[in-house]
Amino acid sequence: MFSIRPAKLLPFFLLAGMFYAPVGARAEIAHLVLDSDPGDFIGGGKHSDLTYTPQNTVTNYFQAEVYGTSSGLPSYLRFLFFLNTSPVPSEYAMLDFSTQQLGIPIGVGTYTNAERAPFASPGHPGLDIAFESREDNALTGSFTINSLTFYQDANNKTQIANIDVDFVQYSRGVPGPALHGHFTFSSSAISSVPGPSGLVSMGMGLTSVATFLGRRFRSRVGCR
C-alpha cells in the first residue's frame, strides 16, 4: 500500500486549476431610443437611437449604479454614458430613476407625477433625463419599469443586472413638448469556461498530476 502527502500534490493541483478559475467579467450594453417632440429642449426635437458599451464610451463614462437606497434596498438608479466617437454636440446621456421620496425600493411598475430626481419632493418619484449636455431643473414626467434585476458583486455590493424602462419627460410642464424614450441596460456574466489554449494548459496540468501519482506508485511497489 502506498500513501501520498497532500502537500506534495499542491503545486500540481494549482497548476491544473489555475486555468479554470472564474474570471468574474461581465458583458455590458445599453440602448437608448429618444423621440423628442418639436420644441422639446432636452431631446432637441429629433429622433435618437444610440447603443453604448464600455468599448465605445470615454473611460469612466459607462456607468450604471445604485445611487441611493431605501430601507437598505435600491431606490435610486443612475446611468451615465459618453460616446468616445461623438462629434459636437456630444452624445452624452444621463438617466436617473428614483423612488427615494416615495420611501420604497424601486421595482417593476408605473410611476407618475415624477419630479427631477435629485430634487424630488416627498411623495414624488424621481426622473431626470439629460442628453447632449442639456438638462432641465423643473421637469415633470412619468416612467414605467418593465423589468429590473440586480446581482451582488465580488465585494457583496448590489449592482444593476438589467433594466427595461419607458419614460415621458416634460421640460416646460404639461401639456407641452415631451421627450418620449425607451431605455435598456444589461450586464451579464461572461462564461468562465476556458478557451482552447486554456483547455490544453489544464490538460497538461492534469497530466502532470497523473504522471506524478504513477511514479509515486511505482516507487512504492518497487517498479522501475
C-alpha positions in Angstrom: 0.0 0.0 0.0 1.3 3.5 -0.7 0.4 6.9 0.7 0.7 10.4 -0.8 1.2 13.5 1.2 -1.3 16.2 0.1 1.2 19.0 0.5 3.4 17.4 -2.3 0.5 17.4 -4.7 -0.5 21.0 -4.0 1.6 22.6 -6.8 0.1 20.2 -9.4 -3.5 20.8 -8.3 -2.8 24.5 -8.5 -1.4 24.1 -12.0 -4.4 22.1 -13.1 -6.9 24.5 -11.5 -5.5 27.9 -12.3 -6.7 27.7 -15.9 -10.3 27.1 -14.9 -10.7 29.8 -12.3 -13.8 32.0 -12.9 -12.8 35.4 -14.3 -15.8 37.3 -12.9 -16.0 39.5 -16.0 -19.3 40.8 -17.3 -20.6 41.9 -20.7 -22.4 45.3 -20.5 -24.5 47.1 -23.1 -27.1 49.9 -23.0 -29.6 51.0 -25.7 -31.4 54.4 -25.7 -34.1 55.5 -28.0 -35.5 59.0 -27.8 -38.4 60.6 -29.7 -38.4 64.3 -29.0 -41.4 66.5 -29.9 -40.7 69.8 -31.7 -39.9 72.3 -29.1 -38.6 69.8 -26.6 -35.4 71.2 -25.1 -33.7 68.0 -23.9 -34.1 65.9 -27.0 -33.7 68.7 -29.5 -36.9 67.8 -31.4 -35.4 64.8 -33.1 -35.2 61.0 -33.1 -32.1 59.5 -31.5 -31.1 55.8 -31.4 -27.9 55.0 -29.5 -26.1 51.9 -28.3 -23.4 52.3 -25.5 -20.8 49.8 -24.5 -17.6 50.1 -22.4 -15.7 49.9 -25.7 -17.3 52.9 -27.4 -17.5 55.3 -24.5 -15.0 57.6 -22.8 -13.1 56.0 -20.0 -15.1 56.0 -16.8 -18.2 57.3 -18.7 -20.0 54.0 -18.9 -21.7 53.9 -15.6 -24.7 52.0 -14.2 -25.0 52.3 -10.5 -27.3 52.0 -7.5 -27.1 55.7 -6.5 -29.4 55.5 -3.4 -31.3 53.1 -1.2 -34.4 53.0 1.0 -34.5 50.6 3.9 -31.3 49.1 2.6 -32.7 48.3 -0.9 -32.1 50.1 -4.2 -34.3 53.1 -4.7 -32.3 55.4 -7.0 -30.6 54.3 -10.2 -28.2 56.3 -12.3 -26.9 55.7 -15.8 -24.2 57.8 -17.4 -22.8 57.4 -20.9 -20.5 59.5 -23.1 -19.6 58.2 -26.6 -15.9 58.5 -27.4 -16.6 58.9 -31.2 -19.1 61.7 -30.9 -18.9 64.9 -32.9 -20.0 68.1 -31.2 -22.7 68.1 -29.8 -21.6 65.1 -27.8 -23.8 62.1 -27.4 -23.7 62.4 -23.7 -26.6 60.9 -21.8 -27.6 60.7 -18.1 -30.7 58.9 -16.9 -32.0 58.9 -13.3 -34.9 56.8 -12.0 -35.8 57.1 -8.3 -38.4 56.1 -5.7 -36.4 57.5 -2.8 -39.0 60.2 -2.0 -41.7 57.5 -2.1 -39.9 55.7 0.7 -39.9 52.4 -1.2 -37.5 50.3 -3.1 -37.5 50.7 -6.9 -39.1 47.9 -8.9 -41.4 47.0 -11.8 -44.3 49.3 -12.1 -45.5 52.7 -13.4 -44.5 55.9 -11.5 -46.4 59.1 -12.3 -46.1 62.8 -11.2 -42.3 62.5 -11.2 -40.1 65.4 -10.5 -36.4 66.0 -11.2 -34.8 63.1 -9.3 -32.1 64.9 -7.3 -34.6 67.4 -6.0 -37.9 65.5 -5.9 -40.2 66.4 -3.0 -41.7 63.8 -0.6 -44.4 61.7 -2.3 -43.0 62.0 -5.8 -40.9 59.6 -7.8 -37.7 61.0 -9.4 -36.9 61.2 -13.1 -34.1 63.0 -14.9 -33.1 62.5 -18.5 -30.2 64.7 -19.7 -28.9 64.5 -23.3 -26.2 66.2 -25.3 -25.3 68.2 -22.2 -28.9 69.6 -21.9 -30.7 69.4 -18.5 -33.8 71.0 -17.0 -34.3 72.0 -13.4 -38.1 72.0 -13.4 -39.1 68.9 -15.3 -42.0 66.6 -14.7 -43.0 63.2 -16.2 -43.6 59.5 -15.6 -41.8 56.2 -16.2 -42.7 52.6 -16.4 -40.2 49.9 -15.4 -41.0 46.8 -17.4 -38.2 44.6 -15.8 -35.4 45.1 -13.3 -33.0 42.8 -11.6 -29.9 43.1 -9.5 -26.8 41.0 -8.5 -24.2 41.0 -5.8 -20.6 41.6 -7.0 -17.5 40.2 -5.5 -17.5 42.8 -2.8 -21.1 42.0 -1.9 -22.3 45.3 -3.4 -25.6 45.5 -5.1 -25.3 46.1 -8.9 -27.8 46.5 -11.7 -28.1 43.4 -13.8 -30.7 44.6 -16.2 -33.5 47.2 -16.7 -36.1 47.9 -19.3 -37.9 51.2 -18.9 -40.2 53.5 -20.9 -40.5 57.2 -19.9 -42.0 60.5 -20.8 -40.5 63.8 -19.7 -41.8 67.3 -20.0 -39.3 70.2 -19.7 -41.9 73.0 -19.8 -44.8 71.5 -18.0 -47.9 69.5 -19.1 -49.3 69.9 -21.7 -46.2 70.8 -23.7 -43.4 69.3 -25.9 -42.4 65.9 -24.5 -39.4 63.6 -24.6 -40.5 60.0 -25.1 -38.0 57.3 -24.6 -37.1 53.7 -24.1 -34.0 52.5 -22.4 -32.5 49.1 -21.7 -29.3 48.1 -19.9 -27.9 44.6 -19.5 -24.9 43.3 -17.5 -24.4 39.5 -17.9 -21.7 37.3 -16.6 -19.1 36.1 -19.2 -18.7 32.3 -19.1 -15.6 31.1 -17.3 -15.2 28.0 -19.5 -11.7 28.2 -20.8 -10.9 28.6 -24.5 -8.8 26.1 -26.5 -5.5 27.3 -25.0 -6.9 27.1 -21.5 -8.1 23.6 -22.0 -4.7 22.5 -23.3 -3.0 24.0 -20.3 -5.5 22.5 -18.0 -4.9 19.1 -19.6 -1.2 19.5 -19.2 -1.7 20.2 -15.5 -3.8 17.2 -15.0 -1.3 15.0 -17.0 1.4 16.2 -14.6 -0.7 15.1 -11.6 -1.3 11.7 -13.2 2.4 11.2 -14.0 3.4 12.2 -10.5 0.9 9.7 -9.0 2.1 6.9 -11.3 5.8 7.4 -10.4 5.0 7.5 -6.7 3.0 4.3 -7.0 5.8 2.5 -8.9 8.4 3.6 -6.4 6.3 2.2 -3.5 5.8 -1.2 -5.1 9.4 -1.5 -6.3 8.8 -1.0 -10.0 11.2 0.9 -12.2 
